[in-house]
Amino acid sequence: MDIPKIVVLTGASGGIGQVCLEAFVRRGCRVIAVDMNIETLERLVWEKGWEESVEVVRTDLRRESDIDDLVRVIGETWDHVDVLVNNAGIVKRTPTDTTSLEEWNEVLAVNLTGTFLITKALHPLLQRSKQGRIVNLSSRAAGRPHLNASPAYGATKAALIYLTRHWAAEWARDGIRCFAIAPGPVRTPMFDTLDPLQRDKTLQDLPLGRLIEPEEVASLVLYAALDCPEVMTGQTFHCNGATYWT
């Protein structure tokens, strides 16, 4: 019988996060579900009967002390981590000339610095797996300007692709593989924050005529985390319905 993979999933209460959580549980993984909104997660775990498969941990990725506490909690139960999915992120809708320094720093703190800090902190546990994998949730905005999001959002998503490549090279000899997923517009509550006219325009611009479903993103996350050949480490998987290529 295969030994269950130990997965740390950040942003687990979000639209993509919850779908990824369910997909990992269905694959028989043990998941540490990380978020600030743990009430939603705890209710989901109870409703689904996942108590033996999922541990919910409240963590503010902007606080290094919270991340240290998370690593301590994980270390009390497991001596390694097989997969880290950096899914946590926020979006703001302001253009450059009205983006305050406070807003800029907030987006960078969650989307980029938080990803850096938790990945750095979990590196020893990923290394002990000898087959550790990191999956970073980027965005089409990393390569195609997203004028309906603040410049900080696209900048952080582009930076995540760089970190994916950097960690793939830096930690290859540690047995750690790193991948990025870059979706286009996904049917999530985040998309619903767009102005209705902008939502309609976005749909009209999609060759497929529809949004990407969270389940489609989750299928790529699982592929990168569990099934993708290791020689593909450092790659970004684009899923945007023929709206951007690299």
VMD Tcl script that draws the C-alpha trace (Angstrom):
set ca {
  {0.00 0.00 0.00}
  {1.33 3.44 -0.94}
  {2.29 5.76 1.89}
  {0.05 8.88 1.82}
  {1.69 12.05 0.57}
  {1.91 14.92 3.07}
  {0.65 18.12 1.43}
  {0.71 21.71 2.71}
  {-1.88 23.82 0.89}
  {-2.05 27.58 1.48}
  {-5.12 29.64 0.67}
  {-7.14 26.49 1.21}
  {-10.47 28.22 1.83}
  {-10.54 30.06 -1.51}
  {-12.28 29.01 -4.70}
  {-9.30 27.18 -6.19}
  {-8.02 26.18 -2.76}
  {-11.12 24.24 -1.75}
  {-11.21 22.35 -5.03}
  {-7.52 21.48 -4.70}
  {-8.11 20.34 -1.13}
  {-10.84 17.94 -2.20}
  {-8.72 16.65 -5.10}
  {-5.77 15.88 -2.81}
  {-8.02 14.11 -0.29}
  {-9.50 11.98 -3.08}
  {-5.97 10.97 -4.04}
  {-5.43 9.70 -0.50}
  {-3.15 12.53 0.66}
  {-2.86 13.97 4.16}
  {-3.36 17.73 3.86}
  {-2.39 20.59 6.15}
  {-4.92 23.23 5.05}
  {-3.54 26.71 5.73}
  {-5.58 29.90 5.73}
  {-6.66 32.82 7.88}
  {-10.32 31.91 7.38}
  {-10.29 28.59 9.20}
  {-13.99 28.67 10.11}
  {-14.89 27.96 6.48}
  {-12.33 25.17 6.31}
  {-13.33 23.57 9.60}
  {-16.97 23.49 8.49}
  {-15.99 21.98 5.13}
  {-13.84 19.30 6.77}
  {-16.66 18.38 9.15}
  {-19.31 18.29 6.39}
  {-17.13 16.10 4.16}
  {-15.93 13.82 6.95}
  {-12.27 14.59 6.28}
  {-11.15 14.76 9.90}
  {-8.59 11.97 9.43}
  {-7.20 13.45 6.21}
  {-7.10 17.20 6.82}
  {-5.58 19.34 9.55}
  {-6.62 22.99 9.49}
  {-4.10 25.59 10.70}
  {-4.75 29.32 10.94}
  {-1.71 31.12 9.53}
  {-1.10 34.70 8.47}
  {1.60 34.44 5.81}
  {2.50 38.08 6.43}
  {3.81 37.11 9.86}
  {7.02 35.12 10.06}
  {6.13 34.05 13.60}
  {2.91 32.47 12.30}
  {4.88 30.53 9.70}
  {7.32 29.34 12.37}
  {4.35 28.13 14.43}
  {2.94 26.32 11.39}
  {6.23 24.50 10.76}
  {6.35 23.52 14.44}
  {2.80 22.10 14.27}
  {3.65 20.13 11.14}
  {6.87 18.83 12.70}
  {5.00 17.54 15.75}
  {3.15 15.04 13.52}
  {5.34 14.42 10.46}
  {9.07 14.31 9.87}
  {8.77 15.49 6.27}
  {6.53 17.24 3.76}
  {6.06 15.88 0.22}
  {4.22 18.78 -1.42}
  {3.83 22.50 -0.82}
  {1.15 24.30 -2.86}
  {1.53 28.07 -2.65}
  {-2.01 29.07 -3.53}
  {-2.66 31.97 -1.12}
  {-3.09 35.31 -2.81}
  {-5.08 38.53 -2.93}
  {-6.00 40.91 -5.73}
  {-6.70 44.65 -5.76}
  {-8.39 46.50 -8.60}
  {-6.72 49.92 -8.50}
  {-4.63 51.36 -11.35}
  {-1.08 52.61 -10.82}
  {-1.89 56.25 -10.08}
  {-4.28 55.34 -7.26}
  {-2.34 52.41 -5.81}
  {-1.10 53.45 -2.39}
  {2.15 52.25 -0.89}
  {0.11 50.46 1.77}
  {-1.86 48.55 -0.87}
  {1.29 47.75 -2.85}
  {2.99 46.36 0.24}
  {-0.08 44.35 1.25}
  {-0.28 42.54 -2.09}
  {3.46 41.83 -2.11}
  {3.34 40.66 1.51}
  {0.72 37.99 0.82}
  {1.38 36.96 -2.77}
  {5.16 37.08 -2.85}
  {6.85 37.53 0.53}
  {4.51 35.05 2.22}
  {5.27 32.48 -0.48}
  {8.99 33.07 -0.05}
  {8.84 32.77 3.74}
  {6.77 29.59 3.94}
  {8.79 27.90 1.20}
  {12.05 28.79 2.91}
  {10.73 27.55 6.26}
  {9.48 24.24 4.83}
  {12.57 23.54 2.73}
  {14.15 21.21 5.33}
  {10.96 19.12 5.55}
  {10.61 19.03 1.76}
  {14.24 17.95 1.50}
  {13.62 15.08 3.92}
  {10.93 13.76 1.58}
  {13.66 13.15 -1.04}
  {10.91 13.70 -3.61}
  {9.50 17.03 -2.49}
  {7.48 19.19 -4.84}
  {6.55 22.88 -4.79}
  {3.64 24.19 -6.86}
  {3.23 27.97 -7.15}
  {-0.09 29.43 -8.30}
  {0.80 32.23 -10.70}
  {-1.51 33.80 -13.28}
  {-1.86 34.74 -16.93}
  {-1.22 38.25 -15.60}
  {2.44 37.27 -15.16}
  {2.91 37.59 -18.92}
  {-0.15 39.49 -20.13}
  {-0.94 42.77 -18.33}
  {-4.11 42.53 -16.29}
  {-5.48 46.07 -16.46}
  {-8.34 45.21 -14.13}
  {-5.95 44.39 -11.30}
  {-3.42 46.57 -9.53}
  {0.13 46.52 -10.92}
  {1.23 44.81 -7.71}
  {-0.85 41.74 -8.57}
  {0.76 41.10 -11.93}
  {4.21 41.90 -10.57}
  {3.87 39.30 -7.82}
  {2.58 36.65 -10.21}
  {5.50 37.25 -12.56}
  {7.88 37.02 -9.62}
  {6.41 33.64 -8.66}
  {7.38 32.26 -12.06}
  {10.94 33.46 -11.46}
  {10.99 31.84 -8.01}
  {9.72 28.60 -9.56}
  {12.69 28.54 -11.93}
  {15.16 29.60 -9.25}
  {14.08 26.96 -6.73}
  {13.95 24.30 -9.45}
  {17.63 24.95 -10.16}
  {18.78 25.68 -6.60}
  {17.13 22.65 -4.99}
  {17.32 20.07 -7.77}
  {20.06 18.16 -5.95}
  {17.91 18.21 -2.80}
  {15.36 16.07 -4.65}
  {12.90 18.97 -4.79}
  {10.98 19.75 -7.99}
  {9.20 23.05 -8.55}
  {6.38 24.01 -10.93}
  {4.06 26.95 -11.56}
  {0.44 27.01 -12.69}
  {-0.71 30.14 -14.56}
  {-4.50 30.21 -15.09}
  {-6.50 32.71 -17.06}
  {-9.88 33.92 -15.73}
  {-11.26 31.29 -13.35}
  {-14.82 30.93 -12.10}
  {-14.17 31.92 -8.48}
  {-15.42 34.58 -6.04}
  {-12.35 36.65 -7.04}
  {-13.69 36.92 -10.60}
  {-17.02 38.09 -9.20}
  {-15.32 41.19 -7.76}
  {-14.93 42.54 -11.30}
  {-17.33 45.20 -12.54}
  {-20.23 43.47 -14.40}
  {-19.30 45.18 -17.67}
  {-15.72 43.98 -17.30}
  {-16.90 40.45 -16.55}
  {-18.89 40.46 -19.80}
  {-15.93 41.83 -21.77}
  {-13.63 39.18 -20.29}
  {-16.00 36.42 -21.37}
  {-16.29 37.86 -24.87}
  {-12.50 37.85 -25.22}
  {-12.15 34.15 -24.36}
  {-11.92 31.92 -27.47}
  {-13.51 29.06 -25.52}
  {-16.44 31.30 -24.67}
  {-16.30 30.39 -21.00}
  {-14.25 30.77 -17.84}
  {-11.73 28.20 -16.67}
  {-13.27 25.97 -14.02}
  {-11.48 25.58 -10.65}
  {-11.48 21.80 -11.20}
  {-9.41 22.29 -14.36}
  {-6.81 24.27 -12.43}
  {-6.82 21.68 -9.64}
  {-6.16 18.90 -12.13}
  {-2.95 20.67 -13.19}
  {-1.98 21.30 -9.58}
  {-2.30 17.59 -8.83}
  {-0.41 16.66 -11.98}
  {2.49 18.92 -11.03}
  {2.40 17.84 -7.39}
  {2.08 14.08 -7.83}
  {2.50 12.87 -11.41}
  {4.59 15.18 -13.56}
  {7.98 13.78 -14.69}
  {10.79 15.32 -12.68}
  {12.65 16.43 -15.82}
  {9.92 19.07 -16.27}
  {10.92 20.84 -13.04}
  {10.96 24.62 -13.43}
  {8.13 24.65 -15.98}
  {5.01 26.82 -15.93}
  {1.75 25.19 -16.98}
  {-0.52 27.69 -18.73}
  {-4.27 27.13 -18.69}
  {-5.93 30.19 -20.19}
  {-8.10 29.00 -23.07}
  {-5.82 30.15 -25.90}
  {-5.37 33.73 -24.68}
  {-1.63 33.71 -23.91}
  {1.42 31.66 -24.82}
  {5.11 31.78 -23.93}
}
mol new
graphics top color blue
foreach p $ca { graphics top sphere $p radius 0.5 }
foreach p [lrange $ca 0 end-1] q [lrange $ca 1 end] { graphics top cylinder $p $q radius 0.2 }
display resetview
